[in-house]
């Protein structure tokens, strides 16, 4: 990436541009669009987060072999291997040890309020304050978000619907099955017209999560 200038918003659509790698603090984040076949990670010093948008995938991990259908998501320490005829998103981040978990299919709406009438669900929460997380963003019809930024990258996939991502330089049409990356500090907004938009969003960090002094077990413990 050094010495190369990228637009604020990148679509990962085909064999040529379906892989993107970026540094995040001391970690390396690798975002891949999976278009069926075999995809394997080789590092044992990080973790993976994935989402299946279409079809099915077989997930082979040290924890076992699992069948993932459309709308399902997962987190796993790597290495792992995906195979099958489906399509989806795979994000690998070094310097982090995720819990192994699976879930889905995703719901049609988020459970938390977000900006401009949108909603969000935290699908895979950070195990500790500051850790990565996986989210589901729902954008209703006829929404025009305010331009905003994030201090770290956002990687994701369009689950369903259509709309556009608007940046100061240009607008990008969005349809189901597209994977994307929004670079750190890049101004952007999502907009919809006659269709809703459902989006998977990966964050490499967070300002939310448990700490040694603040978590459900210790918060509900009363000494006598």
N, C-alpha and C positions, 0 to 999 in steps of 0.2 A: 504493500500500500504506500510506502514511503516514496515521495516524489510524484505521486499520482493524484490528480484532482477528480473527485467524484461528485455527482450532483447530490443534492440534499436527500432525494428520494430515489431508491433504486428498485426496479422490478427484476426478480430472478425468474426468468421465463423458459429458458431452453438450455440446451447442452453448452452453449457458449457462456452464458452469464447466470447460470443457476447456482453459483457458489460465490460466497463473499466472506472474506476474513478481515477482522479488525482487532486492534488491541483495545482492551478495556482495563485501565490501571495495570496491574501485573499479569492479567489474564489475557488469553487469546480467545476470541469468540468467532466461531465458524458457522455461517448460516447456509443451509443447503436446501434446494428444492428437490424433493425426491419424486422421480417420475417412473416408479416401478423398477423391477430388477433387484439386484443386490447392492446394498450400500452398507459398508462396514466402517466402524471407527477403530483406530489402532492404538490410541493413547490409553494409558491406565492412570492418568493423572488429572482427570477431569470428570465431567458429567454431561449427559445429553438430555434434551427436552424435545419431544416430538408431538406432532399432530397429524392425524390421517384425515384428509379432506374428502377423498374419493376412493372407493373400492376397499380392499383389505390389505393388511400387511402382517407378516409373521415377524415377531420381535424375538430375537435370540439374545439372552443376557445370562450372566452368571447365576441369576436367580431362577432361570427356567426359560421355557419357550411359550409365547403368548400370541393369540390371534387378536389383532386390533381391527375393528371395523370403522367405517366412516363416522366422524364425529368424536372419536376417542383420542385421548392424549396420554402422555406418560412422562416420567422423569426417571433416570437411571444413571448410576455410575457407569462410565464406559470401561472396557470396550463392549460394544454390542454390534448386532447385525440386523438390518431390516431387509426383507425380501417380499416379493409378491407382485401384484399387478395394479396396486393402488397408486395414489399420489398424496404427497403431504410435505410437511416441513420438519427438518431436523436441525437443531441448534446444539452445538457442542461448545462448552466453556471450560477452560483449564482452571486450575487453582480452586476447585470447588468440589465437594463431595455431597451429591444430592441423596435424599432418601429415594429408594425405589418405590414408585407408585404408579397406578393407572387409574383412569377415570373416563367418564363420558357414557353416552354421547352428550355433547354440550347442549345446554338449554337455549331457547330462542330469545331470551332476554337476560340482561344482567340483574344481579340482586342488590347492587350498590349504585347510588346516584353518582353521575359523572357530569361533566360540563355540558351546557347547552341542551339539556334534555336527554342526553345519552346515559346508558347504564353499563355497569361493569361487574364481572364476577371474578374473584380470585380463585383460579382453578388449582394451581399448585403454589402454596404459600411458602415464603422464605423460612427455612428452619431456624435461622438466627437473623437478628436485625442486620439489614444490609445485604442479605443473600439474594440470588436471582429468584424470579417468580414468573409464572405463566398466567395470563389473563384472557378473559373473553370480553370484548367490547361490542355493545349493541348501539347502532346509530339509527334512529327512527327515520321514516320518510320525511322529506322536506326539511332536512336539517342542514344548517350552514354553521359549522363550528367557528369560534374565534381562532385566529392564528395563535399558535402557542409553540413552545419548545420543551425539550427534555434535556437534562444534563448528560444523559447517556443514550446509547443507541436504542432503537426499538426495532425488533424483527418480528415479522408476523406473516399471516396468511389470511386471505379472504375466504371465509367459510361459506357464505351465501349472500345473495343480493348483488347490488351494483351501486356505484357511486364514483367519486373521484377524490384524489388527494391533491390539494392545492398548495403550491409553494410560491414564493415570490418570483421564481424564474418561469414556472409553467405548471400546468395541471396534468394529472395522470389519471386516465380512466381505470377503474377498478372493477373486476368481475371475479366470480367465484373461482378458486383454484390458483390465484396469483399469490406468489410469495414476494415479500418486500423487505427492505431495510430503510429505516430513517436514521440518518447520521446524527451524532450528538449536537445539540444546540441548533438544529436546523428548524427554522420556522415552517409550520405546516398546519393544515386543517383538513378535516374530512367533510364532504358534502354529499347529500343524497337528494334525489328528486322523487320519483314514483315508487322506488323500491327501498326497503330497509337494507342495512349493511351489517353483517356479522363478521367480526374480525378476531382472530387469535393474535395476541401480542405478548412477546417475550421481553422481559426487562433483565439486563445483566446484574442489576443491583436494585436496592429499595431502601426507603427510609422507614420501613415498617418491619416488624418481626419481634419475636421473643428475645429477652435478655436474661442473664442470670438473676437479675433483680426484679424482673417483671415478666411473668408467664403464668398460665392458668393454674399450675400446680401450687406454686408458692403463693400466688395471690389469694388462693382459697384455703390457706393453711393458717390456723389460729392457735398460737401457743397458749397453754393454760398455766 
